[in-house]
């Protein structure tokens, strides 16, 4: 009989463009997530973390906008 265990599972569906951005920038996210002592980057516009985070958020916004436009078009709105 085995011991109970738990694990996190994340499934992502993305566009090709977001895949490229993720490939380039994911290391910054992982490093920050795994380092509880990471410095605050939110207002440090010269930092790599600031740029990586905002490029990622911009990609998320663009994908959402494209899907919204596609859905409106398919409904004839």
GUNUDO-966107 format. One record per atom (N, C-alpha, C, CB): chain; residue in three letters; atom name; x, y negated, z negated. Coordinates in pm, whole numbers, m for minus. Glycine has a CB too. Example, Ala and Ser with C-alpha at 12.3 -4.5 7.8 and 13.67 -1.06 7.14 Angstrom:
2
<atom cadena="A" residuo="ALA" atomo="N" u="1319" v="569" w="m780"/>
<atom cadena="A" residuo="ALA" atomo="CA" u="1230" v="450" w="m780"/>
<atom cadena="A" residuo="ALA" atomo="C" u="1320" v="330" w="m780"/>
<atom cadena="A" residuo="ALA" atomo="CB" u="1131" v="447" w="m905"/>
<atom cadena="A" residuo="SER" atomo="N" u="1285" v="225" w="m708"/>
<atom cadena="A" residuo="SER" atomo="CA" u="1367" v="106" w="m714"/>
<atom cadena="A" residuo="SER" atomo="C" u="1290" v="m3" w="m787"/>
<atom cadena="A" residuo="SER" atomo="CB" u="1408" v="60" w="m572"/>
REM end
This chain:
77
<atom cadena="A" residuo="UNK" atomo="N" u="85" v="118" w="0"/>
<atom cadena="A" residuo="UNK" atomo="CA" u="0" v="0" w="0"/>
<atom cadena="A" residuo="UNK" atomo="C" u="89" v="m123" w="0"/>
<atom cadena="A" residuo="UNK" atomo="CB" u="m96" v="0" w="m122"/>
<atom cadena="A" residuo="UNK" atomo="N" u="63" v="m217" w="89"/>
<atom cadena="A" residuo="UNK" atomo="CA" u="145" v="m337" w="101"/>
<atom cadena="A" residuo="UNK" atomo="C" u="101" v="m449" w="9"/>
<atom cadena="A" residuo="UNK" atomo="CB" u="142" v="m386" w="242"/>
<atom cadena="A" residuo="UNK" atomo="N" u="185" v="m545" w="m2"/>
<atom cadena="A" residuo="UNK" atomo="CA" u="155" v="m663" w="m83"/>
<atom cadena="A" residuo="UNK" atomo="C" u="81" v="m765" w="3"/>
<atom cadena="A" residuo="UNK" atomo="CB" u="284" v="m724" w="m142"/>
<atom cadena="A" residuo="UNK" atomo="N" u="m13" v="m840" w="m56"/>
<atom cadena="A" residuo="UNK" atomo="CA" u="m81" v="m944" w="21"/>
<atom cadena="A" residuo="UNK" atomo="C" u="19" v="m1052" w="63"/>
<atom cadena="A" residuo="UNK" atomo="CB" u="m198" v="m1005" w="m60"/>
<atom cadena="A" residuo="UNK" atomo="N" u="1" v="m1104" w="179"/>
<atom cadena="A" residuo="UNK" atomo="CA" u="87" v="m1212" w="225"/>
<atom cadena="A" residuo="UNK" atomo="C" u="4" v="m1314" w="301"/>
<atom cadena="A" residuo="UNK" atomo="CB" u="202" v="m1158" w="313"/>
<atom cadena="A" residuo="UNK" atomo="N" u="60" v="m1432" w="316"/>
<atom cadena="A" residuo="UNK" atomo="CA" u="m8" v="m1534" w="393"/>
<atom cadena="A" residuo="UNK" atomo="C" u="92" v="m1601" w="486"/>
<atom cadena="A" residuo="UNK" atomo="CB" u="m78" v="m1638" w="301"/>
<atom cadena="A" residuo="UNK" atomo="N" u="41" v="m1657" w="592"/>
<atom cadena="A" residuo="UNK" atomo="CA" u="127" v="m1726" w="688"/>
<atom cadena="A" residuo="UNK" atomo="C" u="43" v="m1831" w="760"/>
<atom cadena="A" residuo="UNK" atomo="CB" u="191" v="m1627" w="790"/>
<atom cadena="A" residuo="UNK" atomo="N" u="109" v="m1935" w="804"/>
<atom cadena="A" residuo="UNK" atomo="CA" u="44" v="m2038" w="884"/>
<atom cadena="A" residuo="UNK" atomo="C" u="54" v="m1999" w="1031"/>
<atom cadena="A" residuo="UNK" atomo="CB" u="108" v="m2178" w="859"/>
<atom cadena="A" residuo="UNK" atomo="N" u="m53" v="m2023" w="1105"/>
<atom cadena="A" residuo="UNK" atomo="CA" u="m55" v="m1997" w="1248"/>
<atom cadena="A" residuo="UNK" atomo="C" u="m108" v="m2122" w="1315"/>
<atom cadena="A" residuo="UNK" atomo="CB" u="m141" v="m1872" w="1283"/>
<atom cadena="A" residuo="UNK" atomo="N" u="m37" v="m2170" w="1416"/>
<atom cadena="A" residuo="UNK" atomo="CA" u="m79" v="m2288" w="1490"/>
<atom cadena="A" residuo="UNK" atomo="C" u="m85" v="m2254" w="1638"/>
<atom cadena="A" residuo="UNK" atomo="CB" u="16" v="m2408" w="1464"/>
<atom cadena="A" residuo="UNK" atomo="N" u="m198" v="m2284" w="1700"/>
<atom cadena="A" residuo="UNK" atomo="CA" u="m216" v="m2263" w="1843"/>
<atom cadena="A" residuo="UNK" atomo="C" u="m238" v="m2399" w="1907"/>
<atom cadena="A" residuo="UNK" atomo="CB" u="m335" v="m2165" w="1873"/>
<atom cadena="A" residuo="UNK" atomo="N" u="m160" v="m2428" w="2011"/>
<atom cadena="A" residuo="UNK" atomo="CA" u="m173" v="m2556" w="2079"/>
<atom cadena="A" residuo="UNK" atomo="C" u="m198" v="m2533" w="2227"/>
<atom cadena="A" residuo="UNK" atomo="CB" u="m48" v="m2642" w="2058"/>
<atom cadena="A" residuo="UNK" atomo="N" u="m290" v="m2610" w="2281"/>
<atom cadena="A" residuo="UNK" atomo="CA" u="m315" v="m2612" w="2424"/>
<atom cadena="A" residuo="UNK" atomo="C" u="m278" v="m2751" w="2471"/>
<atom cadena="A" residuo="UNK" atomo="CB" u="m465" v="m2575" w="2459"/>
<atom cadena="A" residuo="UNK" atomo="N" u="m182" v="m2761" w="2563"/>
<atom cadena="A" residuo="UNK" atomo="CA" u="m132" v="m2892" w="2603"/>
<atom cadena="A" residuo="UNK" atomo="C" u="m118" v="m2902" w="2754"/>
<atom cadena="A" residuo="UNK" atomo="CB" u="2" v="m2920" w="2536"/>
<atom cadena="A" residuo="UNK" atomo="N" u="m94" v="m3024" w="2799"/>
<atom cadena="A" residuo="UNK" atomo="CA" u="m67" v="m3047" w="2941"/>
<atom cadena="A" residuo="UNK" atomo="C" u="82" v="m3023" w="2965"/>
<atom cadena="A" residuo="UNK" atomo="CB" u="m109" v="m3191" w="2984"/>
<atom cadena="A" residuo="UNK" atomo="N" u="119" v="m3015" w="3092"/>
<atom cadena="A" residuo="UNK" atomo="CA" u="261" v="m2997" w="3126"/>
<atom cadena="A" residuo="UNK" atomo="C" u="344" v="m3115" w="3078"/>
<atom cadena="A" residuo="UNK" atomo="CB" u="278" v="m2978" w="3278"/>
<atom cadena="A" residuo="UNK" atomo="N" u="292" v="m3236" w="3094"/>
<atom cadena="A" residuo="UNK" atomo="CA" u="364" v="m3354" w="3051"/>
<atom cadena="A" residuo="UNK" atomo="C" u="387" v="m3352" w="2900"/>
<atom cadena="A" residuo="UNK" atomo="CB" u="289" v="m3481" w="3091"/>
<atom cadena="A" residuo="UNK" atomo="N" u="285" v="m3314" w="2826"/>
<atom cadena="A" residuo="UNK" atomo="CA" u="301" v="m3308" w="2681"/>
<atom cadena="A" residuo="UNK" atomo="C" u="401" v="m3198" w="2643"/>
<atom cadena="A" residuo="UNK" atomo="CB" u="165" v="m3284" w="2611"/>
<atom cadena="A" residuo="UNK" atomo="N" u="403" v="m3089" w="2718"/>
<atom cadena="A" residuo="UNK" atomo="CA" u="500" v="m2983" w="2691"/>
<atom cadena="A" residuo="UNK" atomo="C" u="643" v="m3035" w="2704"/>
<atom cadena="A" residuo="UNK" atomo="CB" u="478" v="m2866" w="2786"/>
<atom cadena="A" residuo="UNK" atomo="N" u="668" v="m3118" w="2805"/>
<atom cadena="A" residuo="UNK" atomo="CA" u="802" v="m3174" w="2823"/>
<atom cadena="A" residuo="UNK" atomo="C" u="836" v="m3266" w="2706"/>
<atom cadena="A" residuo="UNK" atomo="CB" u="811" v="m3251" w="2956"/>
<atom cadena="A" residuo="UNK" atomo="N" u="744" v="m3353" w="2669"/>
<atom cadena="A" residuo="UNK" atomo="CA" u="767" v="m3444" w="2556"/>
<atom cadena="A" residuo="UNK" atomo="C" u="788" v="m3364" w="2428"/>
<atom cadena="A" residuo="UNK" atomo="CB" u="648" v="m3543" w="2540"/>
<atom cadena="A" residuo="UNK" atomo="N" u="708" v="m3261" w="2408"/>
<atom cadena="A" residuo="UNK" atomo="CA" u="722" v="m3177" w="2288"/>
<atom cadena="A" residuo="UNK" atomo="C" u="859" v="m3109" w="2286"/>
<atom cadena="A" residuo="UNK" atomo="CB" u="610" v="m3071" w="2283"/>
<atom cadena="A" residuo="UNK" atomo="N" u="902" v="m3058" w="2398"/>
<atom cadena="A" residuo="UNK" atomo="CA" u="1032" v="m2991" w="2406"/>
<atom cadena="A" residuo="UNK" atomo="C" u="1144" v="m3087" w="2366"/>
<atom cadena="A" residuo="UNK" atomo="CB" u="1057" v="m2937" w="2548"/>
<atom cadena="A" residuo="UNK" atomo="N" u="1134" v="m3211" w="2412"/>
<atom cadena="A" residuo="UNK" atomo="CA" u="1238" v="m3309" w="2384"/>
<atom cadena="A" residuo="UNK" atomo="C" u="1233" v="m3359" w="2240"/>
<atom cadena="A" residuo="UNK" atomo="CB" u="1226" v="m3426" w="2479"/>
<atom cadena="A" residuo="UNK" atomo="N" u="1114" v="m3379" w="2185"/>
<atom cadena="A" residuo="UNK" atomo="CA" u="1100" v="m3449" w="2057"/>
<atom cadena="A" residuo="UNK" atomo="C" u="1068" v="m3362" w="1936"/>
<atom cadena="A" residuo="UNK" atomo="CB" u="995" v="m3550" w="2070"/>
<atom cadena="A" residuo="UNK" atomo="N" u="1034" v="m3236" w="1957"/>
<atom cadena="A" residuo="UNK" atomo="CA" u="986" v="m3153" w="1846"/>
<atom cadena="A" residuo="UNK" atomo="C" u="1088" v="m3141" w="1733"/>
<atom cadena="A" residuo="UNK" atomo="CB" u="950" v="m3015" w="1897"/>
<atom cadena="A" residuo="UNK" atomo="N" u="1215" v="m3144" w="1764"/>
<atom cadena="A" residuo="UNK" atomo="CA" u="1318" v="m3134" w="1661"/>
<atom cadena="A" residuo="UNK" atomo="C" u="1307" v="m3243" w="1556"/>
<atom cadena="A" residuo="UNK" atomo="CB" u="1453" v="m3139" w="1724"/>
<atom cadena="A" residuo="UNK" atomo="N" u="1270" v="m3363" w="1597"/>
<atom cadena="A" residuo="UNK" atomo="CA" u="1253" v="m3472" w="1500"/>
<atom cadena="A" residuo="UNK" atomo="C" u="1139" v="m3442" w="1404"/>
<atom cadena="A" residuo="UNK" atomo="CB" u="1227" v="m3605" w="1573"/>
<atom cadena="A" residuo="UNK" atomo="N" u="1028" v="m3391" w="1457"/>
<atom cadena="A" residuo="UNK" atomo="CA" u="914" v="m3357" w="1372"/>
<atom cadena="A" residuo="UNK" atomo="C" u="950" v="m3247" w="1273"/>
<atom cadena="A" residuo="UNK" atomo="CB" u="795" v="m3315" w="1458"/>
<atom cadena="A" residuo="UNK" atomo="N" u="1015" v="m3143" w="1322"/>
<atom cadena="A" residuo="UNK" atomo="CA" u="1053" v="m3030" w="1236"/>
<atom cadena="A" residuo="UNK" atomo="C" u="1149" v="m3075" w="1126"/>
<atom cadena="A" residuo="UNK" atomo="CB" u="1118" v="m2919" w="1320"/>
<atom cadena="A" residuo="UNK" atomo="N" u="1249" v="m3153" w="1163"/>
<atom cadena="A" residuo="UNK" atomo="CA" u="1347" v="m3200" w="1066"/>
<atom cadena="A" residuo="UNK" atomo="C" u="1280" v="m3281" w="955"/>
<atom cadena="A" residuo="UNK" atomo="CB" u="1456" v="m3284" w="1135"/>
<atom cadena="A" residuo="UNK" atomo="N" u="1190" v="m3369" w="994"/>
<atom cadena="A" residuo="UNK" atomo="CA" u="1120" v="m3452" w="897"/>
<atom cadena="A" residuo="UNK" atomo="C" u="1027" v="m3367" w="810"/>
<atom cadena="A" residuo="UNK" atomo="CB" u="1040" v="m3562" w="968"/>
<atom cadena="A" residuo="UNK" atomo="N" u="958" v="m3272" w="870"/>
<atom cadena="A" residuo="UNK" atomo="CA" u="864" v="m3188" w="796"/>
<atom cadena="A" residuo="UNK" atomo="C" u="936" v="m3102" w="694"/>
<atom cadena="A" residuo="UNK" atomo="CB" u="784" v="m3099" w="893"/>
<atom cadena="A" residuo="UNK" atomo="N" u="1054" v="m3054" w="729"/>
<atom cadena="A" residuo="UNK" atomo="CA" u="1127" v="m2963" w="641"/>
<atom cadena="A" residuo="UNK" atomo="C" u="1213" v="m3035" w="538"/>
<atom cadena="A" residuo="UNK" atomo="CB" u="1213" v="m2873" w="722"/>
<atom cadena="A" residuo="UNK" atomo="N" u="1231" v="m3165" w="552"/>
<atom cadena="A" residuo="UNK" atomo="CA" u="1316" v="m3241" w="461"/>
<atom cadena="A" residuo="UNK" atomo="C" u="1231" v="m3331" w="373"/>
<atom cadena="A" residuo="UNK" atomo="CB" u="1420" v="m3324" w="540"/>
<atom cadena="A" residuo="UNK" atomo="N" u="1206" v="m3291" w="248"/>
<atom cadena="A" residuo="UNK" atomo="CA" u="1122" v="m3372" w="161"/>
<atom cadena="A" residuo="UNK" atomo="C" u="1187" v="m3506" w="124"/>
<atom cadena="A" residuo="UNK" atomo="CB" u="1090" v="m3295" w="34"/>
<atom cadena="A" residuo="UNK" atomo="N" u="1317" v="m3519" w="146"/>
<atom cadena="A" residuo="UNK" atomo="CA" u="1387" v="m3643" w="112"/>
<atom cadena="A" residuo="UNK" atomo="C" u="1411" v="m3731" w="234"/>
<atom cadena="A" residuo="UNK" atomo="CB" u="1519" v="m3611" w="46"/>
<atom cadena="A" residuo="UNK" atomo="N" u="1342" v="m3704" w="343"/>
<atom cadena="A" residuo="UNK" atomo="CA" u="1361" v="m3783" w="465"/>
<atom cadena="A" residuo="UNK" atomo="C" u="1326" v="m3928" w="436"/>
<atom cadena="A" residuo="UNK" atomo="CB" u="1274" v="m3727" w="582"/>
<atom cadena="A" residuo="UNK" atomo="N" u="1405" v="m4016" w="495"/>
<atom cadena="A" residuo="UNK" atomo="CA" u="1382" v="m4158" w="471"/>
<atom cadena="A" residuo="UNK" atomo="C" u="1256" v="m4205" w="541"/>
<atom cadena="A" residuo="UNK" atomo="CB" u="1502" v="m4240" w="519"/>
<atom cadena="A" residuo="UNK" atomo="N" u="1203" v="m4316" w="495"/>
<atom cadena="A" residuo="UNK" atomo="CA" u="1084" v="m4374" w="556"/>
<atom cadena="A" residuo="UNK" atomo="C" u="1122" v="m4433" w="691"/>
<atom cadena="A" residuo="UNK" atomo="CB" u="1021" v="m4481" w="464"/>
<atom cadena="A" residuo="UNK" atomo="N" u="1054" v="m4395" w="795"/>
<atom cadena="A" residuo="UNK" atomo="CA" u="1086" v="m4437" w="931"/>
<atom cadena="A" residuo="UNK" atomo="C" u="977" v="m4522" w="993"/>
<atom cadena="A" residuo="UNK" atomo="CB" u="1113" v="m4317" w="1018"/>
<atom cadena="A" residuo="UNK" atomo="N" u="859" v="m4530" w="928"/>
<atom cadena="A" residuo="UNK" atomo="CA" u="741" v="m4589" w="989"/>
<atom cadena="A" residuo="UNK" atomo="C" u="761" v="m4734" w="1035"/>
<atom cadena="A" residuo="UNK" atomo="CB" u="628" v="m4584" w="892"/>
<atom cadena="A" residuo="UNK" atomo="N" u="846" v="m4810" w="970"/>
<atom cadena="A" residuo="UNK" atomo="CA" u="868" v="m4949" w="1010"/>
<atom cadena="A" residuo="UNK" atomo="C" u="1009" v="m4972" w="1062"/>
<atom cadena="A" residuo="UNK" atomo="CB" u="841" v="m5042" w="893"/>
<atom cadena="A" residuo="UNK" atomo="N" u="1085" v="m4866" w="1078"/>
<atom cadena="A" residuo="UNK" atomo="CA" u="1222" v="m4877" w="1129"/>
<atom cadena="A" residuo="UNK" atomo="C" u="1219" v="m4854" w="1279"/>
<atom cadena="A" residuo="UNK" atomo="CB" u="1317" v="m4775" w="1058"/>
<atom cadena="A" residuo="UNK" atomo="N" u="1184" v="m4959" w="1354"/>
<atom cadena="A" residuo="UNK" atomo="CA" u="1164" v="m4945" w="1498"/>
<atom cadena="A" residuo="UNK" atomo="C" u="1290" v="m4908" w="1575"/>
<atom cadena="A" residuo="UNK" atomo="CB" u="1109" v="m5072" w="1553"/>
<atom cadena="A" residuo="UNK" atomo="N" u="1405" v="m4913" w="1512"/>
<atom cadena="A" residuo="UNK" atomo="CA" u="1530" v="m4874" w="1578"/>
<atom cadena="A" residuo="UNK" atomo="C" u="1562" v="m4726" w="1558"/>
<atom cadena="A" residuo="UNK" atomo="CB" u="1645" v="m4960" w="1525"/>
<atom cadena="A" residuo="UNK" atomo="N" u="1486" v="m4656" w="1474"/>
<atom cadena="A" residuo="UNK" atomo="CA" u="1519" v="m4517" w="1444"/>
<atom cadena="A" residuo="UNK" atomo="C" u="1464" v="m4422" w="1549"/>
<atom cadena="A" residuo="UNK" atomo="CB" u="1464" v="m4480" w="1306"/>
<atom cadena="A" residuo="UNK" atomo="N" u="1533" v="m4310" w="1564"/>
<atom cadena="A" residuo="UNK" atomo="CA" u="1486" v="m4205" w="1655"/>
<atom cadena="A" residuo="UNK" atomo="C" u="1352" v="m4150" w="1609"/>
<atom cadena="A" residuo="UNK" atomo="CB" u="1588" v="m4093" w="1665"/>
<atom cadena="A" residuo="UNK" atomo="N" u="1333" v="m4138" w="1478"/>
<atom cadena="A" residuo="UNK" atomo="CA" u="1207" v="m4084" w="1425"/>
<atom cadena="A" residuo="UNK" atomo="C" u="1089" v="m4172" w="1464"/>
<atom cadena="A" residuo="UNK" atomo="CB" u="1215" v="m4071" w="1272"/>
<atom cadena="A" residuo="UNK" atomo="N" u="1108" v="m4304" w="1455"/>
<atom cadena="A" residuo="UNK" atomo="CA" u="1002" v="m4398" w="1493"/>
<atom cadena="A" residuo="UNK" atomo="C" u="965" v="m4377" w="1640"/>
<atom cadena="A" residuo="UNK" atomo="CB" u="1048" v="m4545" w="1469"/>
<atom cadena="A" residuo="UNK" atomo="N" u="1066" v="m4377" w="1725"/>
<atom cadena="A" residuo="UNK" atomo="CA" u="1040" v="m4361" w="1868"/>
<atom cadena="A" residuo="UNK" atomo="C" u="978" v="m4226" w="1901"/>
<atom cadena="A" residuo="UNK" atomo="CB" u="1168" v="m4380" w="1947"/>
<atom cadena="A" residuo="UNK" atomo="N" u="1031" v="m4120" w="1843"/>
<atom cadena="A" residuo="UNK" atomo="CA" u="977" v="m3986" w="1869"/>
<atom cadena="A" residuo="UNK" atomo="C" u="831" v="m3977" w="1826"/>
<atom cadena="A" residuo="UNK" atomo="CB" u="1061" v="m3878" w="1797"/>
<atom cadena="A" residuo="UNK" atomo="N" u="801" v="m4029" w="1709"/>
<atom cadena="A" residuo="UNK" atomo="CA" u="665" v="m4023" w="1658"/>
<atom cadena="A" residuo="UNK" atomo="C" u="568" v="m4100" w="1747"/>
<atom cadena="A" residuo="UNK" atomo="CB" u="659" v="m4076" w="1515"/>
<atom cadena="A" residuo="UNK" atomo="N" u="608" v="m4220" w="1787"/>
<atom cadena="A" residuo="UNK" atomo="CA" u="516" v="m4302" w="1866"/>
<atom cadena="A" residuo="UNK" atomo="C" u="503" v="m4252" w="2010"/>
<atom cadena="A" residuo="UNK" atomo="CB" u="563" v="m4445" w="1866"/>
<atom cadena="A" residuo="UNK" atomo="N" u="607" v="m4195" w="2065"/>
<atom cadena="A" residuo="UNK" atomo="CA" u="593" v="m4134" w="2198"/>
<atom cadena="A" residuo="UNK" atomo="C" u="495" v="m4017" w="2188"/>
<atom cadena="A" residuo="UNK" atomo="CB" u="733" v="m4085" w="2253"/>
<atom cadena="A" residuo="UNK" atomo="N" u="507" v="m3936" w="2083"/>
<atom cadena="A" residuo="UNK" atomo="CA" u="414" v="m3824" w="2063"/>
<atom cadena="A" residuo="UNK" atomo="C" u="271" v="m3870" w="2046"/>
<atom cadena="A" residuo="UNK" atomo="CB" u="456" v="m3743" w="1941"/>
<atom cadena="A" residuo="UNK" atomo="N" u="249" v="m3975" w="1967"/>
<atom cadena="A" residuo="UNK" atomo="CA" u="114" v="m4027" w="1948"/>
<atom cadena="A" residuo="UNK" atomo="C" u="59" v="m4089" w="2077"/>
<atom cadena="A" residuo="UNK" atomo="CB" u="112" v="m4131" w="1836"/>
<atom cadena="A" residuo="UNK" atomo="N" u="146" v="m4154" w="2153"/>
<atom cadena="A" residuo="UNK" atomo="CA" u="103" v="m4211" w="2280"/>
<atom cadena="A" residuo="UNK" atomo="C" u="60" v="m4101" w="2376"/>
<atom cadena="A" residuo="UNK" atomo="CB" u="216" v="m4295" w="2343"/>
<atom cadena="A" residuo="UNK" atomo="N" u="135" v="m3990" w="2379"/>
<atom cadena="A" residuo="UNK" atomo="CA" u="97" v="m3876" w="2464"/>
<atom cadena="A" residuo="UNK" atomo="C" u="m39" v="m3821" w="2423"/>
<atom cadena="A" residuo="UNK" atomo="CB" u="204" v="m3765" w="2456"/>
<atom cadena="A" residuo="UNK" atomo="N" u="m62" v="m3811" w="2292"/>
<atom cadena="A" residuo="UNK" atomo="CA" u="m190" v="m3761" w="2241"/>
<atom cadena="A" residuo="UNK" atomo="C" u="m303" v="m3853" w="2287"/>
<atom cadena="A" residuo="UNK" atomo="CB" u="m187" v="m3750" w="2086"/>
<atom cadena="A" residuo="UNK" atomo="N" u="m281" v="m3984" w="2276"/>
<atom cadena="A" residuo="UNK" atomo="CA" u="m382" v="m4081" w="2320"/>
<atom cadena="A" residuo="UNK" atomo="C" u="m409" v="m4069" w="2470"/>
<atom cadena="A" residuo="UNK" atomo="CB" u="m337" v="m4223" w="2286"/>
<atom cadena="A" residuo="UNK" atomo="N" u="m302" v="m4059" w="2550"/>
<atom cadena="A" residuo="UNK" atomo="CA" u="m318" v="m4049" w="2695"/>
<atom cadena="A" residuo="UNK" atomo="C" u="m392" v="m3922" w="2735"/>
<atom cadena="A" residuo="UNK" atomo="CB" u="m182" v="m4052" w="2764"/>
<atom cadena="A" residuo="UNK" atomo="N" u="m360" v="m3812" w="2671"/>
<atom cadena="A" residuo="UNK" atomo="CA" u="m432" v="m3687" w="2702"/>
<atom cadena="A" residuo="UNK" atomo="C" u="m580" v="m3701" w="2669"/>
<atom cadena="A" residuo="UNK" atomo="CB" u="m372" v="m3569" w="2624"/>
<atom cadena="A" residuo="UNK" atomo="N" u="m609" v="m3758" w="2552"/>
<atom cadena="A" residuo="UNK" atomo="CA" u="m750" v="m3778" w="2513"/>
<atom cadena="A" residuo="UNK" atomo="C" u="m823" v="m3868" w="2611"/>
<atom cadena="A" residuo="UNK" atomo="CB" u="m758" v="m3837" w="2373"/>
<atom cadena="A" residuo="UNK" atomo="N" u="m756" v="m3974" w="2655"/>
<atom cadena="A" residuo="UNK" atomo="CA" u="m816" v="m4067" w="2750"/>
<atom cadena="A" residuo="UNK" atomo="C" u="m843" v="m3999" w="2884"/>
<atom cadena="A" residuo="UNK" atomo="CB" u="m726" v="m4188" w="2771"/>
<atom cadena="A" residuo="UNK" atomo="N" u="m748" v="m3919" w="2931"/>
<atom cadena="A" residuo="UNK" atomo="CA" u="m767" v="m3849" w="3058"/>
<atom cadena="A" residuo="UNK" atomo="C" u="m884" v="m3750" w="3050"/>
<atom cadena="A" residuo="UNK" atomo="CB" u="m639" v="m3775" w="3099"/>
<atom cadena="A" residuo="UNK" atomo="N" u="m895" v="m3679" w="2940"/>
<atom cadena="A" residuo="UNK" atomo="CA" u="m1004" v="m3584" w="2924"/>
<atom cadena="A" residuo="UNK" atomo="C" u="m1138" v="m3657" w="2918"/>
<atom cadena="A" residuo="UNK" atomo="CB" u="m984" v="m3498" w="2798"/>
<atom cadena="A" residuo="UNK" atomo="N" u="m1140" v="m3769" w="2848"/>
<atom cadena="A" residuo="UNK" atomo="CA" u="m1263" v="m3849" w="2839"/>
<atom cadena="A" residuo="UNK" atomo="C" u="m1306" v="m3897" w="2978"/>
<atom cadena="A" residuo="UNK" atomo="CB" u="m1243" v="m3969" w="2745"/>
<atom cadena="A" residuo="UNK" atomo="N" u="m1212" v="m3947" w="3057"/>
<atom cadena="A" residuo="UNK" atomo="CA" u="m1243" v="m3992" w="3193"/>
<atom cadena="A" residuo="UNK" atomo="C" u="m1292" v="m3875" w="3278"/>
<atom cadena="A" residuo="UNK" atomo="CB" u="m1119" v="m4058" w="3258"/>
<atom cadena="A" residuo="UNK" atomo="N" u="m1225" v="m3761" w="3267"/>
<atom cadena="A" residuo="UNK" atomo="CA" u="m1266" v="m3642" w="3343"/>
<atom cadena="A" residuo="UNK" atomo="C" u="m1408" v="m3602" w="3307"/>
<atom cadena="A" residuo="UNK" atomo="CB" u="m1171" v="m3525" w="3318"/>
<atom cadena="A" residuo="UNK" atomo="N" u="m1437" v="m3599" w="3177"/>
<atom cadena="A" residuo="UNK" atomo="CA" u="m1570" v="m3557" w="3132"/>
<atom cadena="A" residuo="UNK" atomo="C" u="m1679" v="m3657" w="3178"/>
<atom cadena="A" residuo="UNK" atomo="CB" u="m1573" v="m3542" w="2978"/>
<atom cadena="A" residuo="UNK" atomo="N" u="m1651" v="m3784" w="3171"/>
<atom cadena="A" residuo="UNK" atomo="CA" u="m1747" v="m3884" w="3219"/>
<atom cadena="A" residuo="UNK" atomo="C" u="m1772" v="m3868" w="3368"/>
<atom cadena="A" residuo="UNK" atomo="CB" u="m1696" v="m4025" w="3189"/>
<atom cadena="A" residuo="UNK" atomo="N" u="m1665" v="m3846" w="3442"/>
<atom cadena="A" residuo="UNK" atomo="CA" u="m1677" v="m3829" w="3586"/>
<atom cadena="A" residuo="UNK" atomo="C" u="m1759" v="m3704" w="3620"/>
<atom cadena="A" residuo="UNK" atomo="CB" u="m1538" v="m3821" w="3651"/>
<atom cadena="A" residuo="UNK" atomo="N" u="m1735" v="m3596" w="3548"/>
<atom cadena="A" residuo="UNK" atomo="CA" u="m1806" v="m3471" w="3578"/>
<atom cadena="A" residuo="UNK" atomo="C" u="m1954" v="m3480" w="3542"/>
<atom cadena="A" residuo="UNK" atomo="CB" u="m1743" v="m3354" w="3502"/>
<atom cadena="A" residuo="UNK" atomo="N" u="m1990" v="m3571" w="3450"/>
<atom cadena="A" residuo="UNK" atomo="CA" u="m2130" v="m3592" w="3415"/>
<atom cadena="A" residuo="UNK" atomo="C" u="m2197" v="m3694" w="3506"/>
<atom cadena="A" residuo="UNK" atomo="CB" u="m2142" v="m3636" w="3271"/>
<atom cadena="A" residuo="UNK" atomo="N" u="m2115" v="m3762" w="3588"/>
<atom cadena="A" residuo="UNK" atomo="CA" u="m2170" v="m3862" w="3679"/>
<atom cadena="A" residuo="UNK" atomo="C" u="m2195" v="m3996" w="3610"/>
<atom cadena="A" residuo="UNK" atomo="CB" u="m2298" v="m3811" w="3738"/>
<atom cadena="A" residuo="UNK" atomo="N" u="m2133" v="m4017" w="3496"/>
<atom cadena="A" residuo="UNK" atomo="CA" u="m2155" v="m4144" w="3423"/>
<atom cadena="A" residuo="UNK" atomo="C" u="m2071" v="m4256" w="3479"/>
<atom cadena="A" residuo="UNK" atomo="CB" u="m2124" v="m4127" w="3274"/>
REM end
